């Protein structure tokens, strides 16, 4: 256990941030999973709708500092490519 006040405060802040980050990352994983399920079932309209929501949420997480910019760009790019692929085949 920390002995200094500042170290104790850092422990409290880390705990709070960890819980918040875990919540947002879980939320993001659920969005991506619903998008991938829509892509696998070849439901173009649902996939495009899920992509729009996921894209907005991913960029929101970048602004909060939960995801890095390049990680978000990679995720959006891959999700967008998967939706385009089924849209062209349909």
MARBA-3410 file (N, C-alpha, C, O; in Angstrom, 1 decimal):
90
0.8,-1.2,0.0,0.0,0.0,0.0,0.9,1.2,0.0,2.0,1.3,0.6 ~ 0.4,2.3,-0.7,1.2,3.5,-0.8,1.1,4.3,0.5,0.2,4.2,1.3 ~ 2.2,5.0,0.8,2.4,5.7,2.0,2.1,7.2,1.8,1.7,7.9,2.7 ~ 2.3,7.7,0.6,2.2,9.2,0.3,0.8,9.4,-0.1,0.1,8.6,-0.8 ~ 0.3,10.6,0.2,-1.1,11.0,-0.2,-1.2,11.0,-1.7,-2.2,10.6,-2.3
-0.2,11.5,-2.4,-0.3,11.6,-3.9,-0.3,10.2,-4.5,-1.0,10.0,-5.5 ~ 0.4,9.3,-3.9,0.4,7.9,-4.4,-0.9,7.2,-4.2,-1.4,6.5,-5.0 ~ -1.6,7.5,-3.0,-2.9,7.0,-2.7,-3.9,7.6,-3.7,-4.8,6.8,-4.2 ~ -3.8,8.8,-4.0,-4.7,9.5,-5.0,-4.5,8.8,-6.4,-5.5,8.6,-7.1 ~ -3.3,8.6,-6.8,-3.0,7.9,-8.1,-3.7,6.6,-8.1,-4.2,6.2,-9.2
-3.6,5.8,-7.0,-4.3,4.5,-7.0,-5.8,4.6,-7.2,-6.4,3.8,-7.9 ~ -6.4,5.6,-6.5,-7.8,5.8,-6.7,-8.2,6.2,-8.1,-9.1,5.7,-8.6 ~ -7.4,7.1,-8.7,-7.6,7.5,-10.0,-7.5,6.4,-11.0,-8.3,6.3,-12.0 ~ -6.5,5.6,-10.8,-6.2,4.4,-11.7,-7.4,3.5,-11.7,-7.9,3.0,-12.7 ~ -7.9,3.2,-10.5,-9.0,2.3,-10.3,-10.3,2.8,-11.1,-10.9,2.1,-11.8
-10.5,4.1,-10.9,-11.7,4.7,-11.5,-11.6,4.7,-13.1,-12.5,4.3,-13.8 ~ -10.4,5.0,-13.6,-10.2,5.0,-15.0,-10.2,3.6,-15.6,-10.8,3.4,-16.7 ~ -9.7,2.6,-14.9,-9.7,1.3,-15.3,-11.2,0.8,-15.5,-11.5,0.2,-16.5 ~ -12.0,1.1,-14.5,-13.4,0.7,-14.6,-14.1,1.4,-15.8,-14.9,0.7,-16.5 ~ -13.9,2.6,-15.9,-14.5,3.4,-17.0,-14.0,2.8,-18.4,-14.8,2.6,-19.3
-12.7,2.6,-18.5,-12.2,2.1,-19.8,-12.7,0.7,-20.1,-13.0,0.4,-21.3 ~ -12.8,-0.1,-19.1,-13.4,-1.5,-19.3,-14.8,-1.4,-19.8,-15.2,-2.2,-20.7 ~ -15.6,-0.5,-19.2,-17.0,-0.3,-19.7,-17.0,0.1,-21.1,-17.8,-0.6,-21.9 ~ -16.3,1.1,-21.5,-16.3,1.5,-22.9,-15.8,0.5,-23.9,-16.3,0.3,-25.0 ~ -14.7,-0.2,-23.5,-14.2,-1.3,-24.4,-15.1,-2.4,-24.6,-15.2,-3.0,-25.7
-15.8,-2.8,-23.5,-16.8,-3.9,-23.6,-18.0,-3.4,-24.5,-18.4,-4.2,-25.4 ~ -18.4,-2.2,-24.4,-19.5,-1.6,-25.2,-19.0,-1.7,-26.7,-19.8,-2.0,-27.5 ~ -17.8,-1.3,-26.9,-17.3,-1.3,-28.3,-17.2,-2.7,-28.9,-17.6,-3.0,-30.0 ~ -16.8,-3.7,-28.1,-16.7,-5.1,-28.5,-18.1,-5.6,-28.9,-18.2,-6.3,-29.9 ~ -19.1,-5.2,-28.1,-20.4,-5.7,-28.4,-21.0,-5.1,-29.7,-21.6,-5.8,-30.5
-20.6,-3.8,-29.9,-21.0,-3.2,-31.2,-20.4,-3.9,-32.4,-21.0,-4.1,-33.4 ~ -19.1,-4.1,-32.3,-18.4,-4.8,-33.4,-18.9,-6.2,-33.6,-19.0,-6.6,-34.7 ~ -19.2,-6.9,-32.5,-19.8,-8.2,-32.7,-21.1,-8.2,-33.4,-21.4,-9.1,-34.3 ~ -22.0,-7.3,-33.0,-23.3,-7.2,-33.7,-23.1,-6.8,-35.2,-23.8,-7.3,-36.1 ~ -22.1,-6.0,-35.5,-21.8,-5.7,-36.9,-21.3,-6.9,-37.6,-21.7,-7.2,-38.8
-20.4,-7.7,-37.0,-19.9,-8.9,-37.7,-21.0,-9.9,-37.9,-21.0,-10.6,-38.9 ~ -21.9,-10.0,-36.9,-23.0,-10.9,-37.1,-23.9,-10.5,-38.3,-24.4,-11.4,-39.0 ~ -24.1,-9.2,-38.4,-24.9,-8.7,-39.6,-24.2,-9.0,-40.9,-24.8,-9.3,-41.9 ~ -22.9,-8.9,-40.9,-22.1,-9.2,-42.1,-22.1,-10.7,-42.4,-22.3,-11.0,-43.6 ~ -22.0,-11.5,-41.4,-22.1,-13.0,-41.6,-23.4,-13.4,-42.2,-23.5,-14.3,-43.0
-24.5,-12.7,-41.7,-25.8,-13.1,-42.2,-26.2,-12.4,-43.5,-27.3,-12.6,-44.0 ~ -25.3,-11.6,-44.0,-25.4,-10.8,-45.2,-26.6,-9.9,-45.2,-27.2,-9.7,-46.2 ~ -26.9,-9.3,-44.1,-27.9,-8.3,-43.9,-27.3,-6.9,-44.1,-26.7,-6.3,-43.2 ~ -27.4,-6.4,-45.4,-26.7,-5.2,-45.7,-27.2,-4.0,-45.0,-26.4,-3.2,-44.5 ~ -28.5,-3.8,-44.9,-29.0,-2.6,-44.2,-28.6,-2.6,-42.7,-28.3,-1.5,-42.2
-28.8,-3.7,-42.1,-28.4,-3.7,-40.6,-26.9,-3.5,-40.5,-26.5,-2.9,-39.5 ~ -26.1,-4.1,-41.4,-24.6,-3.9,-41.3,-24.3,-2.5,-41.5,-23.4,-2.0,-40.7 ~ -24.9,-1.8,-42.4,-24.6,-0.4,-42.6,-25.0,0.5,-41.4,-24.3,1.5,-41.1 ~ -26.1,0.1,-40.9,-26.6,0.9,-39.7,-25.7,0.7,-38.5,-25.3,1.6,-37.8 ~ -25.2,-0.6,-38.3,-24.3,-0.9,-37.2,-23.0,-0.2,-37.4,-22.3,0.2,-36.5
-22.5,-0.2,-38.7,-21.3,0.5,-39.0,-21.3,2.0,-38.6,-20.3,2.5,-38.1 ~ -22.4,2.6,-38.9,-22.5,4.0,-38.6,-22.4,4.3,-37.1,-21.7,5.2,-36.7 ~ -23.1,3.4,-36.3,-23.1,3.6,-34.9,-21.7,3.3,-34.3,-21.2,4.0,-33.5 ~ -21.1,2.2,-34.8,-19.8,1.8,-34.4,-18.7,2.8,-34.7,-17.8,3.1,-33.9 ~ -18.8,3.4,-35.9,-17.9,4.4,-36.4,-17.9,5.6,-35.4,-16.9,6.1,-35.0
-19.1,6.0,-35.1,-19.3,7.2,-34.2,-18.7,6.9,-32.9,-18.0,7.7,-32.3 ~ -19.0,5.7,-32.4,-18.5,5.3,-31.0,-17.0,5.2,-31.0,-16.4,5.6,-30.0 ~ -16.4,4.6,-32.0,-15.0,4.5,-32.0,-14.3,5.8,-32.0,-13.3,6.0,-31.3 ~ -14.8,6.8,-32.8,-14.2,8.1,-32.8,-14.4,8.8,-31.5,-13.6,9.6,-31.0 ~ -15.5,8.5,-30.8,-15.7,9.1,-29.5,-14.7,8.6,-28.5,-14.2,9.3,-27.6
-14.4,7.3,-28.6,-13.4,6.7,-27.7,-12.0,7.3,-27.9,-11.2,7.4,-27.0 ~ -11.7,7.7,-29.1,-10.4,8.3,-29.4,-10.4,9.7,-28.7,-9.4,10.0,-28.1 ~ -11.5,10.4,-28.8,-11.5,11.7,-28.2,-11.4,11.6,-26.6,-10.9,12.6,-26.0 ~ -11.9,10.5,-26.1,-11.8,10.3,-24.6,-10.4,9.8,-24.2,-10.1,9.7,-23.0 ~ -9.6,9.3,-25.2,-8.3,8.8,-24.8,-8.3,7.4,-24.5,-7.3,6.8,-23.9
-9.4,6.7,-24.8,-9.4,5.2,-24.5,-8.8,4.4,-25.6,-8.2,3.4,-25.4 ~ -9.0,4.8,-26.9,-8.3,4.2,-28.0,-7.3,5.2,-28.6,-7.5,6.4,-28.6 ~ -6.3,4.6,-29.2,-5.3,5.4,-30.0,-5.9,5.7,-31.4,-6.8,4.9,-31.9 ~ -5.5,6.8,-32.0,-6.0,7.2,-33.3,-5.8,6.1,-34.3,-6.7,5.9,-35.1 ~ -4.6,5.6,-34.4,-4.3,4.6,-35.5,-5.1,3.3,-35.2,-5.5,2.7,-36.2
-5.3,2.9,-34.0,-6.1,1.7,-33.7,-7.5,1.9,-34.2,-8.1,1.0,-34.8 ~ -8.1,3.1,-33.9,-9.4,3.4,-34.3,-9.5,3.4,-35.9,-10.5,2.9,-36.4 ~ -8.5,4.0,-36.5,-8.5,4.0,-38.0,-8.5,2.6,-38.6,-9.2,2.3,-39.5 ~ -7.7,1.8,-38.0,-7.6,0.4,-38.4,-8.9,-0.4,-38.3,-9.3,-1.1,-39.2 ~ -9.5,-0.2,-37.1,-10.8,-0.9,-36.8,-11.9,-0.4,-37.8,-12.6,-1.2,-38.4
-12.0,0.9,-38.0,-13.0,1.5,-38.9,-12.8,1.0,-40.3,-13.7,0.6,-41.0 ~ -11.5,1.0,-40.7,-11.2,0.6,-42.1,-11.6,-0.9,-42.3,-12.2,-1.2,-43.4 ~ -11.3,-1.8,-41.4,-11.6,-3.2,-41.6,-13.1,-3.4,-41.5,-13.6,-4.2,-42.3 ~ -13.8,-2.7,-40.6,-15.2,-2.9,-40.6,-15.9,-2.4,-41.8,-16.8,-3.0,-42.4 ~ -15.4,-1.2,-42.3,-16.0,-0.7,-43.5,-15.7,-1.6,-44.7,-16.6,-1.7,-45.6
-14.5,-2.2,-44.8,-14.2,-3.1,-45.9,-15.1,-4.3,-45.9,-15.6,-4.8,-46.9 ~ -15.4,-4.8,-44.7,-16.3,-6.0,-44.6,-17.7,-5.7,-45.0,-18.4,-6.5,-45.7 ~ -18.2,-4.5,-44.7,-19.6,-4.1,-45.1,-19.6,-3.8,-46.6,-20.6,-4.2,-47.2 ~ -18.6,-3.2,-47.1,-18.5,-2.9,-48.6,-18.6,-4.3,-49.4,-19.2,-4.4,-50.4 ~ -17.8,-5.2,-48.8,-17.7,-6.5,-49.5,-19.1,-7.2,-49.7,-19.4,-7.7,-50.7
-19.9,-7.2,-48.6,-21.2,-7.8,-48.7,-22.2,-6.9,-49.5,-23.1,-7.4,-50.1 ~ -22.0,-5.6,-49.5,-22.9,-4.7,-50.2,-22.7,-4.9,-51.7,-23.6,-4.8,-52.5 ~ -21.4,-5.1,-52.1,-21.1,-5.3,-53.6,-21.7,-6.7,-54.0,-22.1,-6.8,-55.2 ~ -21.6,-7.7,-53.2,-22.0,-9.0,-53.6,-23.6,-9.1,-53.6,-24.1,-10.0,-54.3 ~ -24.2,-8.2,-52.9,-25.7,-8.3,-52.9,-26.3,-7.6,-54.0,-27.6,-7.5,-54.1
END
